[in-house]
């Protein structure tokens, strides 16, 4: 499970770097909570 969380966090970081979720913190939080 921990590996899946780390993989998901790396994907989220790529999205943030791409600017896809930079302005939507509620969406980002939802994704993180679902990943946990």
C-alpha positions as CSV (number, residue, x, y, z in Angstrom):
1,X,0.0,0.0,0.0
2,X,2.8,2.4,0.8
3,X,4.3,1.9,-2.6
4,X,0.9,2.9,-4.2
5,X,0.7,6.0,-2.1
6,X,4.2,7.1,-3.1
7,X,3.4,6.4,-6.8
8,X,0.2,8.5,-6.5
9,X,2.1,11.3,-4.8
10,X,4.6,11.4,-7.7
11,X,1.7,11.6,-10.2
12,X,0.2,14.4,-8.2
13,X,3.5,16.3,-8.1
14,X,3.7,15.9,-11.9
15,X,0.2,17.3,-12.3
16,X,1.1,20.3,-10.0
17,X,4.3,20.9,-12.0
18,X,2.2,20.8,-15.2
19,X,-0.1,23.4,-13.7
20,X,-3.2,21.2,-14.0
21,X,-4.3,21.4,-10.4
22,X,-2.3,24.4,-9.2
23,X,-5.3,26.6,-8.7
24,X,-7.7,23.9,-7.4
25,X,-6.5,22.9,-3.9
26,X,-9.8,21.3,-3.0
27,X,-9.5,18.9,-5.9
28,X,-5.9,18.2,-5.0
29,X,-6.9,17.5,-1.4
30,X,-9.6,15.2,-2.6
31,X,-7.1,13.2,-4.7
32,X,-4.7,12.9,-1.8
33,X,-7.5,11.7,0.6
34,X,-8.6,9.1,-1.9
35,X,-5.0,7.9,-2.3
36,X,-4.7,7.4,1.4
